[in-house]
Amino acid sequence: MAQLDAALDRKAREKPPREVTFDGVFEAKLIALACTDAPEGRARWTVRLLADKAVELNFAESVSHMTVQRVLKKTNFSLTAASTGKSRPKATPPL
């Protein structure tokens, strides 16, 4: 019976689980930033530029470029695609 109890009881964690640093609000702000026009002199955003701008805009205290890459990959957002999701004017069909 002692073996059954040991199998059913969880072992206490040695260290607590990691606190969530980047939540859905952070991800939404980052994606919205990536949808804006690239900084002057740049053709498009890079993950490093996005990470630096996110810190500058106080989205978080610090953000690595790999975190930005993971967030964008998770949402299938491509910085190099022809359309990054920004609204583009559509031609009006002839009457």
Steps between C-alpha positions, in 0.01 A plus 500: 500500500791737569616465139154590373492813720846595381390461137189715551661782699695757308851582604539856626670728248853603586448841342176676414377517140633787292289813511338605171692802372338554162124466498238542230497879542874514428456277197214713366704819538801339332295378204333841467846659498620256233202602284604865503733658246867419550725767652631766267784373288389138530308294248344277767509416868756250627457298820783697660341833407166380638663386825675836544183697420291286739739591783501866392117504508502329844322184388746322731822575689704289262419284199733275307481474124433127542189577707375725220574224249305242705198730537492573127549134410220394735260730315633412151601863451768551237715812487609414146162421345365728233216594734550515875132542559490876470194632323580601149275712284300285264412605150141602460328275248364678193128569500 
